Amino acid sequence: MRIKIADVGIDTCSFEKVVERITEHLLLKKQPEYVVTPNAQHIVLLQKDAAFYQIYRQAFLVVPDGVPLLWSAKLLGTPLQGRVNGTDLFERLCQVSAEKGFRVFLLGGRPGAAKAAARLLQSRNPDLEIVGTHCPPYGFENSQEELRLINSKIKTLDPDILFVGLGAPKQEKWIYSNCQEIGVPISIGIGVSFELVSGMVKRAPKPMQQLGLEWLFRLFMEPRRLWKRYVLGNTIFLWLVIKQRFRMFPPPMQ
């Protein structure tokens, strides 16, 4: 079941149910699917990006990464079953992969982030098989040579799960355009998770995560890069929720 926040469908699954559904799909080796992890910024971007919106509509799972989505869903009278944070999902699925024998590939992140995250996760889960990592150069999406290289590498290594850390909406658009060709059963866009897991970017303390203030911590750590995303973006998101609450929302995109 999906509820709507600013006309974006969000699955009402709990964290463990999401893990269960992905695991079942992997065990059955079904056709390639992808999972998206929206936060408030994604909801804002989706309002004006029709291609991004359609990608969301066709996702296998749309899981609430940001706590503001939980608050909004409750305000709108359609509560969700809890947060499904992308970084936590990444770590949990790597643990499951070690237990079940799923093969993992990491694409994206800052230079060195994916490799560092892979080393740390394999130290925690000795049976985890990370078959490869790849950090594409800036602007790779405009290079047919680089795109062919990425696809060829992934197809050759044949992973079961592909984690993509390219940031939104680039990661979702790349996954949508390539998932059928590369044939990976599950692809997931997880933003800055490689950096967070590796310690390259410091994650907010647990109390701030639980209070939904991770965004504030990241804004404090990188104000110049993130102020527009969080100050302006969160304000727009709040306005979208208020409009929906008082039935002022425009017709959905076609």
Backbone as numpy.savetxt, mean C-alpha at the origin, in Angstrom:
# Nx Ny Nz CAx CAy CAz Cx Cy Cz
-17.35 -7.03 1.90 -18.20 -5.84 1.90 -17.31 -4.59 1.90
-17.74 -3.58 1.14 -17.03 -2.32 1.11 -17.94 -1.18 1.53
-17.38 -0.28 2.33 -18.10 0.95 2.67 -17.49 2.09 1.84
-18.15 3.23 1.80 -17.67 4.34 0.99 -17.20 5.51 1.86
-16.00 6.00 1.53 -15.51 7.25 2.10 -15.13 8.14 0.93
-15.86 9.25 0.77 -15.65 10.16 -0.37 -15.72 9.38 -1.68
-16.69 8.49 -1.77 -16.96 7.67 -2.94 -15.86 6.65 -3.25
-14.99 6.39 -2.30 -13.95 5.37 -2.47 -14.33 4.16 -1.63
-14.44 2.99 -2.26 -14.81 1.77 -1.54 -13.65 1.26 -0.70
-13.93 0.95 0.57 -12.93 0.43 1.50 -13.44 -0.89 2.06
-12.63 -1.94 2.00 -13.04 -3.24 2.54 -13.12 -3.19 4.06
-14.10 -3.89 4.60 -14.33 -3.87 6.05 -13.64 -5.03 6.77
-12.64 -5.63 6.16 -11.92 -6.76 6.77 -10.99 -6.30 7.90
-10.86 -7.14 8.91 -9.86 -6.90 9.95 -8.47 -7.20 9.40
-7.44 -6.84 10.15 -6.06 -7.10 9.72 -5.85 -8.59 9.46
-6.25 -9.43 10.40 -6.01 -10.87 10.24 -6.85 -11.46 9.11
-8.03 -10.91 8.88 -8.85 -11.39 7.76 -8.19 -11.05 6.43
-7.58 -9.89 6.34 -6.85 -9.50 5.13 -5.70 -10.49 4.88
-4.94 -10.79 5.93 -3.84 -11.76 5.82 -4.38 -13.12 5.37
-5.51 -13.51 5.95 -6.12 -14.80 5.60 -6.55 -14.85 4.14
-7.18 -13.78 3.65 -7.65 -13.76 2.27 -6.50 -13.78 1.28
-5.44 -13.05 1.58 -4.27 -13.05 0.71 -3.60 -14.43 0.71
-3.49 -15.03 1.89 -2.88 -16.36 2.00 -3.67 -17.40 1.22
-4.99 -17.36 1.33 -5.84 -18.30 0.58 -5.63 -18.14 -0.92
-5.56 -16.90 -1.37 -5.35 -16.64 -2.79 -4.00 -17.20 -3.25
-2.98 -17.03 -2.44 -1.65 -17.53 -2.79 -1.61 -19.06 -2.82
-2.27 -19.68 -1.88 -2.27 -21.15 -1.83 -2.98 -21.75 -3.03
-4.01 -21.06 -3.53 -4.76 -21.55 -4.67 -4.13 -21.16 -6.01
-3.10 -20.30 -5.96 -2.38 -19.86 -7.16 -3.35 -19.33 -8.22
-4.24 -18.46 -7.79 -5.22 -17.89 -8.72 -4.57 -16.84 -9.61
-5.39 -16.23 -10.47 -4.89 -15.21 -11.40 -4.32 -14.02 -10.64
-3.44 -13.26 -11.28 -2.82 -12.11 -10.60 -3.84 -11.11 -10.08
-3.64 -10.67 -8.84 -4.48 -9.66 -8.21 -3.57 -8.67 -7.50
-4.17 -7.53 -7.09 -3.37 -6.54 -6.37 -4.18 -5.96 -5.21
-3.43 -5.48 -4.22 -4.00 -4.92 -3.00 -3.54 -3.47 -2.88
-4.45 -2.57 -2.52 -4.10 -1.16 -2.31 -4.35 -0.79 -0.85
-3.56 0.15 -0.35 -3.58 0.50 1.08 -3.82 2.00 1.26
-5.06 2.46 1.10 -5.33 3.90 1.12 -5.16 4.56 2.48
-4.71 5.80 2.41 -4.74 6.70 3.56 -5.47 7.97 3.12
-5.48 8.98 3.95 -6.21 10.21 3.62 -5.68 10.85 2.33
-4.36 10.80 2.13 -3.78 11.39 0.93 -4.31 10.70 -0.33
-4.40 9.37 -0.29 -4.92 8.63 -1.45 -6.36 9.06 -1.76
-7.16 9.20 -0.73 -8.57 9.57 -0.93 -8.65 10.92 -1.65
-7.78 11.84 -1.28 -7.76 13.16 -1.93 -7.31 13.03 -3.39
-6.25 12.28 -3.64 -5.76 12.08 -5.00 -6.81 11.44 -5.90
-7.57 10.52 -5.35 -8.57 9.79 -6.14 -9.70 10.67 -6.65
-9.91 11.81 -6.01 -11.01 12.69 -6.41 -10.81 13.29 -7.80
-9.54 13.47 -8.21 -9.28 14.15 -9.48 -8.51 13.29 -10.48
-8.21 12.07 -10.11 -7.44 11.18 -10.99 -8.32 9.99 -11.36
-8.97 10.07 -12.50 -9.92 9.04 -12.91 -9.25 7.68 -13.10
-8.02 7.67 -13.63 -7.31 6.40 -13.84 -7.00 5.74 -12.50
-6.54 6.53 -11.54 -6.24 6.03 -10.20 -7.52 5.49 -9.55
-8.61 6.20 -9.73 -9.92 5.79 -9.18 -10.34 4.42 -9.73
-10.19 4.22 -11.02 -10.58 2.94 -11.64 -9.68 1.81 -11.15
-8.42 2.09 -10.93 -7.51 1.07 -10.39 -8.00 0.62 -9.01
-8.41 1.57 -8.21 -8.95 1.24 -6.88 -10.22 0.39 -6.99
-11.07 0.72 -7.91 -12.33 -0.01 -8.05 -12.11 -1.48 -8.40
-11.00 -1.77 -9.09 -10.74 -3.13 -9.54 -9.79 -3.92 -8.64
-9.39 -3.34 -7.52 -8.44 -4.00 -6.63 -9.05 -5.21 -5.94
-8.23 -6.21 -5.68 -8.64 -7.40 -4.94 -9.05 -7.02 -3.52
-8.26 -6.18 -2.89 -8.58 -5.66 -1.55 -8.19 -4.19 -1.47
-9.04 -3.40 -0.81 -8.76 -1.99 -0.53 -8.80 -1.85 0.98
-7.63 -1.75 1.61 -7.57 -1.85 3.07 -7.16 -0.52 3.69
-7.76 -0.14 4.83 -7.53 1.19 5.41 -6.19 1.30 6.14
-5.23 1.93 5.49 -3.91 2.12 6.09 -3.94 3.22 7.14
-4.65 4.31 6.86 -4.63 5.47 7.76 -5.72 5.46 8.81
-5.37 5.83 10.04 -6.34 5.92 11.13 -7.45 6.95 10.82
-7.16 8.08 10.13 -8.25 9.00 9.78 -9.39 8.34 9.01
-9.09 7.28 8.27 -10.15 6.55 7.57 -11.06 5.84 8.57
-10.48 5.33 9.65 -11.29 4.67 10.69 -12.19 5.69 11.38
-11.63 6.86 11.72 -12.43 7.91 12.36 -13.56 8.34 11.43
-13.24 8.52 10.16 -14.23 8.99 9.19 -15.35 7.98 9.01
-14.97 6.70 8.90 -15.98 5.65 8.73 -16.94 5.61 9.92
-16.39 5.79 11.11 -17.24 5.81 12.31 -18.17 7.02 12.30
-17.65 8.18 11.93 -18.45 9.40 11.84 -19.58 9.24 10.84
-19.31 8.51 9.75 -20.30 8.32 8.69 -21.28 7.19 9.00
-21.11 6.54 10.15 -22.03 5.48 10.54 -21.76 4.13 9.90
-20.56 3.97 9.33 -20.20 2.70 8.67 -18.81 2.28 9.17
-18.69 1.90 10.43 -17.37 1.64 11.02 -16.62 0.49 10.36
-15.31 0.64 10.34 -14.42 -0.40 9.83 -13.96 -1.29 11.00
-13.29 -2.39 10.67 -12.89 -3.35 11.71 -11.46 -3.16 12.20
-10.88 -2.01 11.90 -9.53 -1.74 12.38 -8.60 -1.38 11.25
-7.46 -0.87 11.63 -6.46 -0.41 10.67 -5.69 -1.59 10.07
-5.39 -1.48 8.79 -4.54 -2.47 8.12 -3.33 -1.70 7.58
-2.42 -1.39 8.46 -1.25 -0.58 8.10 -0.37 -1.32 7.10
0.06 -0.61 6.04 0.84 -1.24 4.99 2.16 -1.83 5.46
2.85 -1.13 6.36 4.13 -1.62 6.87 3.93 -2.87 7.72
2.91 -2.85 8.58 2.60 -4.02 9.40 2.19 -5.21 8.53
1.43 -4.92 7.47 1.00 -5.98 6.55 2.22 -6.58 5.83
3.13 -5.74 5.41 4.37 -6.19 4.78 5.12 -7.16 5.68
5.32 -6.77 6.94 6.06 -7.61 7.87 5.31 -8.91 8.18
4.00 -8.82 8.35 3.21 -10.02 8.67 3.20 -11.00 7.51
3.06 -10.49 6.28 3.03 -11.38 5.12 4.40 -12.01 4.86
5.46 -11.33 5.23 6.78 -11.95 5.13 6.91 -13.09 6.14
6.33 -12.91 7.31 6.31 -13.99 8.30 5.52 -15.18 7.78
4.34 -14.91 7.21 3.51 -15.98 6.63 4.24 -16.66 5.47
4.95 -15.87 4.67 5.68 -16.43 3.53 6.76 -17.40 3.99
7.42 -17.08 5.10 8.43 -17.98 5.65 7.78 -19.29 6.11
6.59 -19.19 6.67 5.89 -20.38 7.17 5.33 -21.24 6.03
4.84 -20.58 4.98 4.14 -21.29 3.90 5.02 -21.57 2.68
6.20 -20.99 2.65 7.08 -21.20 1.51 6.79 -20.30 0.31
6.15 -19.15 0.55 5.89 -18.20 -0.54 7.18 -17.44 -0.85
7.38 -17.16 -2.12 8.56 -16.43 -2.60 8.22 -14.94 -2.73
9.15 -14.08 -2.32 8.89 -12.65 -2.21 9.88 -11.85 -3.05
9.37 -10.76 -3.66 10.23 -9.82 -4.41 9.91 -8.41 -3.91
10.95 -7.58 -3.75 10.79 -6.20 -3.30 11.20 -5.25 -4.41
10.27 -4.39 -4.83 10.53 -3.43 -5.91 10.35 -2.01 -5.39
11.37 -1.16 -5.60 11.23 0.25 -5.26 12.00 0.64 -4.02
11.56 1.73 -3.41 12.25 2.29 -2.25 13.45 3.12 -2.65
14.03 3.80 -1.68 15.25 4.56 -1.91 16.41 3.59 -2.12
17.50 4.03 -2.75 18.63 3.13 -2.96 19.07 2.46 -1.66
19.12 1.15 -1.67 19.56 0.38 -0.51 18.46 0.00 0.45
17.29 0.61 0.36 16.24 0.36 1.35 15.69 -1.06 1.25
15.38 -1.51 0.03 14.80 -2.85 -0.14 15.78 -3.92 0.32
17.05 -3.78 -0.04 18.05 -4.77 0.37 18.21 -4.80 1.88
18.21 -3.62 2.50 18.34 -3.55 3.96 17.12 -4.16 4.64
15.93 -3.87 4.11 14.71 -4.46 4.67 14.72 -5.98 4.50
15.19 -6.46 3.35 15.27 -7.90 3.09 16.18 -8.58 4.10
17.35 -7.99 4.34 18.29 -8.59 5.31 17.68 -8.68 6.70
17.01 -7.61 7.13 16.42 -7.60 8.46 15.29 -8.62 8.57
14.42 -8.68 7.56 13.30 -9.61 7.60 13.76 -11.06 7.55
14.82 -11.32 6.81 15.36 -12.69 6.75 16.06 -13.07 8.06
16.60 -12.09 8.76 17.20 -12.39 10.07 16.12 -12.75 11.09
14.94 -12.14 10.92 13.82 -12.45 11.81 13.12 -13.75 11.42
13.10 -14.01 10.12 12.40 -15.18 9.58 13.38 -15.96 8.70
14.19 -16.84 9.29 15.25 -17.53 8.55 14.78 -18.31 7.32
13.53 -18.74 7.31 13.01 -19.50 6.17 12.42 -18.61 5.08
12.46 -17.30 5.27 11.89 -16.39 4.28 12.75 -16.35 3.02
12.11 -16.59 1.88 12.82 -16.59 0.60 12.49 -15.30 -0.16
13.37 -14.34 -0.04 13.25 -13.11 -0.83 14.11 -13.32 -2.08
13.44 -13.56 -3.19 14.15 -13.99 -4.39 14.84 -12.84 -5.12
14.47 -11.61 -4.81 15.12 -10.49 -5.47 14.63 -9.15 -4.98
15.43 -8.12 -5.24 15.05 -6.73 -4.98 15.48 -5.92 -6.20
14.82 -4.79 -6.40 15.22 -3.91 -7.50 14.82 -2.48 -7.17
15.79 -1.58 -7.27 15.54 -0.15 -7.03 15.66 0.58 -8.36
14.54 0.87 -9.02 14.61 1.53 -10.33 15.05 2.99 -10.19
15.71 3.52 -11.20 16.15 4.92 -11.15 14.97 5.88 -11.25
15.19 7.12 -10.85 14.16 8.15 -10.95 13.73 8.31 -12.40
12.41 8.35 -12.62 11.87 8.50 -13.97 11.84 7.22 -14.77
12.02 6.08 -14.10 12.06 4.79 -14.80 10.80 4.51 -15.60
9.67 5.07 -15.15 8.40 4.79 -15.82 8.36 5.34 -17.24
9.30 6.22 -17.57 9.38 6.77 -18.92 10.43 6.08 -19.79
11.06 5.05 -19.25 12.10 4.31 -19.98 11.61 2.91 -20.31
11.35 2.63 -21.57 10.89 1.30 -21.98 11.95 0.24 -21.67
13.21 0.60 -21.78 14.28 -0.35 -21.48 14.25 -0.77 -20.02
14.10 0.21 -19.12 14.05 -0.09 -17.69 12.79 -0.88 -17.34
11.67 -0.53 -17.94 10.42 -1.25 -17.69 10.53 -2.71 -18.12
11.16 -2.94 -19.28 11.35 -4.32 -19.75 12.28 -5.08 -18.81
13.33 -4.40 -18.33 14.26 -5.03 -17.40 13.56 -5.48 -16.12
12.73 -4.59 -15.56 12.01 -4.91 -14.33 11.11 -6.12 -14.55
10.31 -6.08 -15.59 9.37 -7.17 -15.85 10.10 -8.48 -16.10
11.18 -8.44 -16.85 11.95 -9.64 -17.14 12.53 -10.25 -15.87
13.05 -9.39 -15.00 13.66 -9.86 -13.75 12.61 -10.52 -12.86
11.45 -9.89 -12.75 10.39 -10.45 -11.89 9.88 -11.77 -12.47
9.64 -11.82 -13.76 9.14 -13.06 -14.37 10.15 -14.21 -14.24
11.42 -13.89 -14.38 12.45 -14.92 -14.26 12.52 -15.49 -12.84
12.39 -14.62 -11.84 12.50 -15.05 -10.44 11.20 -15.62 -9.90
10.08 -15.35 -10.57 8.79 -16.00 -10.29 8.34 -15.95 -8.83
8.21 -14.74 -8.25 7.74 -14.65 -6.87 6.24 -14.90 -6.74
5.81 -15.17 -5.51 4.38 -15.31 -5.21 3.79 -13.97 -4.77
4.60 -13.18 -4.08 4.17 -11.86 -3.62 5.17 -10.81 -4.09
4.64 -9.72 -4.62 5.47 -8.59 -5.04 5.07 -7.38 -4.19
6.02 -6.87 -3.41 5.79 -5.64 -2.64 6.41 -4.48 -3.42
5.62 -3.43 -3.63 6.05 -2.31 -4.46 6.05 -1.03 -3.63
7.23 -0.44 -3.48 7.36 0.79 -2.70 7.79 1.96 -3.56
6.86 2.45 -4.37 7.15 3.56 -5.29 6.38 4.83 -4.94
5.52 4.76 -3.92 4.67 5.91 -3.59 3.44 5.96 -4.47
2.39 6.57 -3.94 1.12 6.67 -4.67 1.08 7.97 -5.47
0.47 7.94 -6.66 -0.19 6.80 -7.30 0.70 5.99 -8.23
2.03 6.30 -8.25 2.93 5.63 -9.19 2.92 4.11 -8.99
2.99 3.66 -7.73 3.07 2.22 -7.49 1.80 1.50 -7.94
0.64 2.09 -7.67 -0.62 1.46 -8.08 -0.76 1.43 -9.60
-0.36 2.51 -10.25 -0.46 2.56 -11.72 0.50 1.57 -12.37
1.70 1.44 -11.80 2.64 0.46 -12.35 2.10 -0.96 -12.16
1.60 -1.26 -10.96 1.06 -2.59 -10.70 -0.08 -2.91 -11.66
-1.00 -1.98 -11.82 -2.16 -2.20 -12.68 -1.73 -2.47 -14.12
-0.75 -1.72 -14.59 -0.31 -1.85 -15.98 0.49 -3.12 -16.24
1.10 -3.69 -15.19 2.04 -4.79 -15.40 1.67 -6.11 -14.73
0.67 -6.11 -13.85 0.41 -7.33 -13.06 0.06 -8.54 -13.91
-0.68 -8.34 -14.99 -1.05 -9.48 -15.82 0.16 -10.04 -16.56
1.03 -9.17 -17.03 2.21 -9.63 -17.77 3.19 -10.38 -16.86
3.45 -9.84 -15.68 4.45 -10.48 -14.82 3.88 -11.72 -14.12
2.55 -11.79 -13.98 1.91 -13.00 -13.49 2.08 -13.31 -12.02
2.46 -12.32 -11.20 2.61 -12.55 -9.76 1.22 -12.65 -9.12
0.94 -13.69 -8.32 -0.40 -13.86 -7.75 -0.90 -12.67 -6.94
-0.01 -12.05 -6.13 -0.42 -10.89 -5.32 0.65 -9.81 -5.39
0.23 -8.60 -5.77 1.10 -7.42 -5.73 0.48 -6.42 -4.76
1.32 -5.76 -3.97 0.83 -4.83 -2.96 1.67 -3.56 -2.97
1.02 -2.40 -3.06 1.70 -1.12 -2.95 1.84 -0.74 -1.49
3.07 -0.52 -1.04 3.29 -0.27 0.39 4.11 1.00 0.67
4.19 1.91 -0.29 4.80 3.21 -0.04 6.21 3.16 0.51
6.39 3.78 1.67 7.73 3.97 2.25 8.11 2.84 3.21
7.44 1.69 3.12 7.62 0.61 4.10 9.03 0.02 4.12
9.71 -0.06 2.97 11.08 -0.59 2.98 11.97 0.27 3.86
11.80 1.59 3.74 12.60 2.52 4.54 12.26 2.41 6.03
10.98 2.24 6.34 10.56 2.13 7.73 11.05 0.84 8.37
10.93 -0.27 7.66 11.37 -1.55 8.21 12.88 -1.58 8.39
13.60 -1.04 7.42 15.08 -1.05 7.48 15.63 -0.05 8.49
14.81 0.90 8.92 15.28 1.95 9.83 15.86 3.14 9.11
15.81 3.14 7.79 16.31 4.28 7.02 15.47 5.52 7.30
14.17 5.32 7.51 13.25 6.36 7.96 12.69 5.91 9.30
12.77 6.79 10.29 12.31 6.42 11.63 10.79 6.38 11.69
10.25 5.31 12.27 8.80 5.19 12.41 8.34 5.82 13.72
7.12 6.31 13.71 6.57 6.95 14.91 6.51 5.96 16.08
6.66 6.45 17.31 6.51 5.57 18.47 5.12 4.93 18.49
5.02 3.77 19.11 3.75 3.02 19.14 2.57 3.85 19.63
2.72 4.63 20.71 1.57 5.43 21.17 1.04 6.38 20.09
1.94 6.98 19.31 1.52 7.88 18.24 0.84 7.10 17.11
1.34 5.89 16.83 0.69 5.05 15.83 -0.74 4.72 16.26
-0.90 4.35 17.53 -2.22 3.96 18.04 -3.19 5.13 18.08
-2.67 6.34 18.27 -3.52 7.53 18.31 -3.79 8.11 16.92
-3.21 7.48 15.90 -3.40 7.98 14.53 -2.59 9.21 14.22
-1.45 9.37 14.91 -0.63 10.56 14.73 0.69 10.28 14.03
0.76 9.15 13.32 1.97 8.82 12.57 2.30 9.92 11.56
1.24 10.49 10.96 1.43 11.55 9.97 2.11 12.76 10.60
1.75 13.07 11.84 2.34 14.22 12.53 3.82 13.99 12.81
4.14 12.77 13.18 5.54 12.42 13.43 6.36 12.55 12.15
5.82 12.03 11.03 6.54 12.11 9.76 6.67 13.56 9.29
5.63 14.36 9.54 5.68 15.79 9.20 6.78 16.48 9.99
6.91 16.15 11.26 7.95 16.72 12.12 9.34 16.32 11.62
9.48 15.07 11.15 10.77 14.56 10.70 11.17 15.12 9.33
10.18 15.32 8.43 10.48 15.80 7.08 9.51 16.92 6.68
9.55 18.07 7.37 8.56 19.13 7.14 8.55 19.70 5.73
9.72 19.94 5.15 9.78 20.56 3.82 9.15 19.66 2.76
9.39 18.36 2.86 8.89 17.44 1.84 7.42 17.10 2.03
6.95 17.10 3.28 5.63 16.53 3.55 4.56 17.52 3.97
4.89 18.82 4.11 3.89 19.73 4.67 2.66 19.85 3.78
2.83 19.88 2.46 1.67 19.99 1.58 0.78 18.76 1.69
1.44 17.58 1.71 0.69 16.33 1.78 -0.18 16.27 3.03
0.41 16.63 4.18 -0.31 16.44 5.43 -1.14 17.64 5.88
-0.61 18.84 5.73 -1.37 20.02 6.17 -2.52 20.31 5.20
-2.19 20.47 3.92 -3.24 20.74 2.94 -4.08 19.48 2.67
-3.41 18.34 2.50 -4.11 17.10 2.17 -5.12 16.69 3.24
-4.71 16.74 4.50 -5.62 16.34 5.58 -6.80 17.30 5.71
-6.56 18.59 5.41 -7.66 19.56 5.44 -8.68 19.26 4.36
-8.19 18.95 3.16 -9.10 18.59 2.06 -9.85 17.31 2.38
-9.15 16.33 2.94 -9.80 15.06 3.32 -10.93 15.31 4.32
-10.66 16.12 5.32 -11.68 16.44 6.32 -12.90 17.07 5.67
-12.68 17.98 4.72 -13.79 18.63 4.02 -14.61 17.62 3.22
-13.93 16.67 2.59 -14.63 15.62 1.83 -15.54 14.79 2.74
-15.03 14.47 3.91 -15.83 13.68 4.86 -17.02 14.48 5.37
-16.80 15.76 5.66 -17.91 16.62 6.12 -18.98 16.71 5.05
-18.56 16.86 3.79 -19.54 16.93 2.69 -20.35 15.64 2.60
-19.66 14.51 2.76 -20.39 13.23 2.71 -21.34 13.10 3.89
-20.88 13.52 5.06 -21.71 13.40 6.27 -23.00 14.19 6.14
-22.91 15.32 5.48 -24.09 16.17 5.33 -24.68 16.10 3.93
-24.36 14.98 3.23 -24.96 14.66 1.93 -24.72 15.74 0.88
-23.51 16.26 0.85 -23.16 17.27 -0.15 -22.23 16.71 -1.20
-22.09 15.38 -1.23 -21.08 14.78 -2.10 -21.56 14.73 -3.55
-20.64 15.00 -4.52 -21.02 14.98 -5.94 -21.24 13.56 -6.42
-21.83 13.39 -7.60 -22.03 12.04 -8.16 -20.69 11.35 -8.36
-20.63 9.99 -8.27 -19.38 9.28 -8.44 -18.84 9.39 -9.85
-17.50 9.20 -10.00 -16.86 9.19 -11.32 -17.34 7.97 -12.09
-17.43 8.13 -13.37 -17.85 7.01 -14.23 -16.62 6.36 -14.85
